[in-house]
Amino acid sequence: MAEDGWAEICEKFQAALALSRVELHKNPEKEPYKSKYGARVLLEEVRALLGPALEDEDERPPAEDGLGPEDHARELPAELVEVEGPVARRAVRLAVIEFHLGVNHIDTEELSAGEEHLVKCLRLVRKYRLSPDCVSLYIQAQNNLGILWSEREEIETAQAYLHSSEALYNQYMKEIGSPPLDPTEHFLPEEEKLTEQERSKRFEKVYTHNLYYLAQVYQHMEVFERAAHYCHSTLKRQLEHNAYQPIEWAINAATLSQFYINKLCFMEARHCLSAANVIFGQTGKNPTTEDTTEAEGDVPELHHQRKGEIARCWIKYCLTLMQNAQQSMQDNIGELDLDKQSELRALRKKELDEEENVRKKAVQFGTGELCDAISAVEEKAQFHCGTYL
C-alpha cells in the first residue's frame, strides 16, 4: 500500500477513535449518537480503503464456517500462529475495524449488527489469537460479546465467551507472557507504538474487565461463591494497577463484605469494610487514578449517601458478629461456669487467629502503606467490637 494511502487510513482511524470517545451528553439533545455515527462513517471508509480480506475463513458466510455463538466461545487451547505477510496483516487490520464497528453498534443500541461485526472480528483472527499481535483484540471482542449476550439474558452464552477470554489470557501469560500489542497499534507508525509498560497496563486492564464481567454473570446466576471470587479478584487488581474510582471501589468492597457476613466469615468481611473505609477516604485526594473522570467528592449528596451505605454495612457486620458470638457462648460454654467461659474463650480465640492468618493472605488488599492503613482500621474495629472480632 502506498505511503500516502496508509497515512490517510491511519488519520481516519484516529479521527474515528476521537469521535467514539465523545461523551453522549456532549452531543445535541436530539442527536445523542451524532459522534458515534460520525465515527462509524470513518470506520467504514477505512474498511473500504483496506480492501477485502483474503483469508479463507472470511470468504465463508457466518452460517457456513461451522461456528455458532457457543462454538466461538468454547474454544480449544490456541496454538501460536504468528501474523506474517501482507495477507495476514490485512486480516488483522480488518479485524480491528470490525471490532470497533461492533462496539459502535452496541453503543447505539443496535445489538444484532454489533454481534455480527464482533463475530466477524473473531473469525478474521481466530488462528492468530494466541499471538502478541491479536490476543488483546480477541479477548476484547469476546468480552464485548459476553456483555451483549448478558444483556439479552442468555447467561450461559455470555459465561462461555467470558471464560474463553479468561482461559486465553491465562494461556498467553503462561506460554508467552510478553506485553501484547494494543489493537490501536495496528494503525500507528512504528515511532508512535506504545512502550512495553503501557502495553502491559492496557492488557491487564482488559483482563480486569473480563473478571468484572464474570462476577456480574455469576451474580445473575446466583452462584454467589463464584461471584464473590471474581469480585474480589477484580477489586484487588484495580488497586494493583491504580485503575479505580475511590467511591465506586469502596462501595463494591463494602457490598462484597455482605457475602462474607452471610457466610459468617468475619475476618474477610472486616477486611473488606476496612479497605472500603481507607479507599473511600481517598475521595477528592487522588484524582490521577486511571478510571477517574472527575473528582467524585465534587458531589456532596453522592458522597454522604455512599458514606452512609458503608456505615450500614459496618452496622450489619457488628450485629451479626455479636449475635453469632452470643449463640456460640450459649451452645458451647456453661453460663454459670465463669472459669470455663474464660478458658473456652481463650481457646476459641487462638484457633480463630491461626485460621485467620492463613485466610488473610488470600483476601488481603493492597501492599505497603495501603496495606498498613487497612490493617490499622481493622485493629481499631477489633478494639471497639470486642474479643470475638
N, C-alpha and C positions, 0 to 999 in steps of 0.2 A: 504494500500500500504506500502511495506517495506520501512524503513527509507533510505536505500541506493538507492532504486529506485526513491524515491521522491527527494533526493538530486541531482540525475542525471537529472531529469526533470527540476528542478529549475536552474541548471547550464546551461543546453542547452537553456532554455528560456532567461536567462540573456545574454548569448552569442548572441542569435538572436537579442535581442534589441540593443546590442552594434553594430552589423553589420548594422542594419537598420538605425542607426544614422550616418553612414559614408556618407559624402557628395559626390555627384556624381563626382565632379572634382578630387577627390582623388582616383578614380578607374582608371584602364588603359583606354586610349582613345578609344580603340576598344571594350572595355567591360565596358561601363558606369554603367551597372546594376550588376556588379560582386558581390558586397557586398549584394545587395538586394536578389540575387539568393541564396547566401550562407545563408542568414537569413531564406529564405523560406524553404530550406532543413532542417534546425534545427527546425523550427516551425512544419513542417510535422512529424519530428521524435518525437517531444513532443506529438503531437496529437495521434500518434500511441501508444506511451507509456501510455497515459491516458486511452486508450481503448474507445470503442463506447459509446455514450450516451444512457442512458436507459429511458430518458424522452419520454412520449407518443408523444409529438409534434415533436420530432426529428425522430421518426420512420416513419413518413409520408413524402413522397416526397413533394417538394415545391408546385407542382400543386394540391396536394390533401389537403393542410392544409386550403384551403378556403380563403387565404390571398394573394392578389396581391400587387404590389408596393403601390398603393393608400391606400389599406386597412391596410398595415403595418404602413403607415404614419398617417392615420386619426384614431387614437386610442381613445377609450373612456377613461375617467379618470381611472387611475390604482387603484387597491386595494392592500394593503400591504400584501404580502406573503413573509415570511422570508425564507432564504436559510438554510434549516435544513436537516441533514442526508447526507450520502455519495453520494447518487444518485443526489441530488440537487447540492452538491459541485462539483461533476464531471461535471455536465451540465454547471455550471458557468465557470469552468476552460476551458472546451472545447470552450465555447463562446468567452473567451478571446483570445484563439488561432485562432478561426475563424475570429475575428475582425482584429488581426494583419496580418493574411493571406490576408484578404480583402484589407487592406491598402497597403500591399506589392504588390499585383497585380495591384492596381491602380497606385502606384508609378512607376511600369514598363509598364504602358500604356495598361494593359490587363483589360479593364473595365468590360467586361461581367463576367470574373472569379472573379474580385473584388466584383461585385454586389452579386454574388452567395454566397460568404463567409460571407459578411456583413448581408445578409438576413437570413442566417443560424444562425448567432450570435443572431439576434433579436428573432428568433423562440425559441432558446435554453433558453433564459432568459426572455421571454415575460411576464410570470406570476410573475416574481420576480422584474420587472422593477422599482417598487417604493421602493424596499428595499435598505438600505445603501450599501449592497454588490454589487448591479448591476446598480444603477441609472446612475452613471457616464459612465459606459460601454455602456449602452443602448443609452444615449444621444450622445455619441461619434460615435456610429455606425450609428445613424440616421443623424448626421451632415455630415458624410462622404458620405452617400447615397444622401443627399441633394446636395453636391458638384458634385457627379457623374452625377446625373440627370440634374444638371445645365449645365455641360459640354456637355451633349447630347442635350441641348436646350429644354429639357422637363421641362419647368419652373414651371408649376403647380404642377408636382410631386415633384420637388425639394422644392417648397414652402411648400407643405403638410408635408414632412419629417421634415423640419426645424421648422415649427410651432408646430409639435408634440413634438419636443425636448424642445421648449420654454415652452409649457404647462406642460410637465413633470417636468422640473426644478421648475417652479412656484408651482406646486402641492407639490413637495417634500419639498421645503423650507417652505411652509405654514403648512404642516401636520407633518413633521418630523424635518427638519432643522439641524440636527447634520451633521458634515462633513462626507461624504460617503467615502468608500474605493476607492482608485485609482485602476484601473484594474490590474496594475502590482503587487499589493499587494497579489493577489491570488497565486503568485509564490514566496513569500518571507517568511522566517521563522518568527515566532512571534516577536523575538527580533529585527528584521530589519524593522518591519512595520513603516509606516510614522506617524509622530505626527499629532494631530488634526489640528494644524496650517497649516502644509504642505498639508494635505488633502483638507482643505478649499481653500487654494491658488490654487491648481490644479483644483478643481471643479469649482471655479469661473472663471478660465481661459477657461475651456470648454464652459461655458455659454457665456462668452465674444465672443468666436469664433462663437457660434451659432448666436448671434446678428449681428456680422460682415457679416456672410453669408446671413442672411436675408436682410441686407442692399444692398448687391450685387444683390440679386434676385429682389428686388423691383426696383432697378435702371434699371435692364434689362427689367423689365415690364413697365418702365416709369411711375411708381407710385411714383413720386418724394417726395411727402409729407411723405409717409411711409419710403422711403429710407433714407430721412434726419433724421427721428426719430430714426431709428436703427443705423445710422451712429453716431449720437450724443451720444446715449447710449453707443456705443462701445468705443468711444473716452473717455468718462467720466470714464468708468470702467477701461480702460487701465491706466489712471492716478491714480485712486484709488488704483489699485493693482500693480503699478510700473512695468507694463508689456508693454513696448513700446520702439520703436526706435525713437529718437527725430526728425530726418529729416522726416521720414515716417509719424509720428504723426502730425507734423506741416503742411505738405502738405495736409493731409486728412482734417485737421481743416480748412485750407485756402480754399480747394475745397468746403467744406460744406458752407462756407461763401457765395459762389456764389449763392447757392439756396436761402439763406436769402436775398441777394441783389435783386435777381429777384422778390422776394415777397415783396420788399420794407420794410423788417424787419431789419432796420439799426442797432438797438441795438444788435440783435443776431449776425449779420454779423460782427460788430465791435468787439464783444466779441470773436468770433472765430478767427479773424485775430490777435487780441491782444494775445490770447493764443498761436497761431501759432508762433508769434514773440518770446514769452517767452520760449517756449519749443525748438524752433529752436536754441535759444541761449545756450541750454544745450549741443549742439553737441560737442563731444570730452571731455566734462566735467563730464559726468555721465555714465561711461562705465558699471555700475553694474546693469542697468535695465535688467529685466529678459530676454527679447527677443533680446537683442543686441548681435550680433555675432562678430562684430568688430567695431572699432571706425569709425563712419560714416565720421568724419572730416578728415580721412586719405586720402580721395579722393577729392582734391581741386576742380576739374571740377564739380563733382556732387554737392558739397557744394554751389558753386557760381550759378549753374543752378537752384537749388531749392530755393535759396535766391531770385533770380530774379523772379521766379514764384510767390512767396509770395508777392513780391513788386508789381507785375502786378495786383494781387487780390486787394491790397490796392488802386491802381490807379482806378480800376473799381468801387470800393466802393465810393471813393471820387467823381468821375464824376457822378455816378448815384445819389448820395446824393444831390449834388449841382443842378443837373437837376430837381430832384424832389422838392427841396426847391423853385427853381425858378418857377416851374409850380404851386406850392401851393400859392405862393405870387400873381401870375397873376390871379389865379382863385378866390382868397378869399380876397385879400387886394387891395384897390384902390391905383393905382400907385402914384397919386398926393397928397394923404392924408397921410402925414408922421406921424401925431399923431395916426391916425387909424392903420397904419402899426405897430407902436411900441406896441400899445395896443393888437392887434391881435397876434403879435409875442410872447408877454409875456404870453398870454392866451394859445397859442398853446404849448409853451414850458412846462408850468405847466401840461397840460393834458398829454403830451407825457412822462414827468418824472414820473407821477403817474402810467401810464400804464406800463412803462418800469420797474419800481420797482417790479411789480407783475411778469412780464415775466422773469426778470433777474434770479429769484430763480430757474426757470425751466431749464434755459440754462447754468447756471454758471458751469465753470470747476474749479476743484481743491479746496483745503482748505488751511488755514493757510498762510504760506509765499508765496506759489504758487499763491493763490487767490489774495493776496496783490500785487504781481508782475504783474499779468494780469490786475488788476484794475488800476495800475499806468500807464500801456501802454494805456489803454482806455482813461484815463483822458488826457494824452498827445495828443491822437488823437482828442479828443473833442476840446482841446485848439487850435490845428492847423487848424482844419477844420471848426471851427466856431460854432455859437449858435445852428444851426439846427442839429448838431450831437446828 
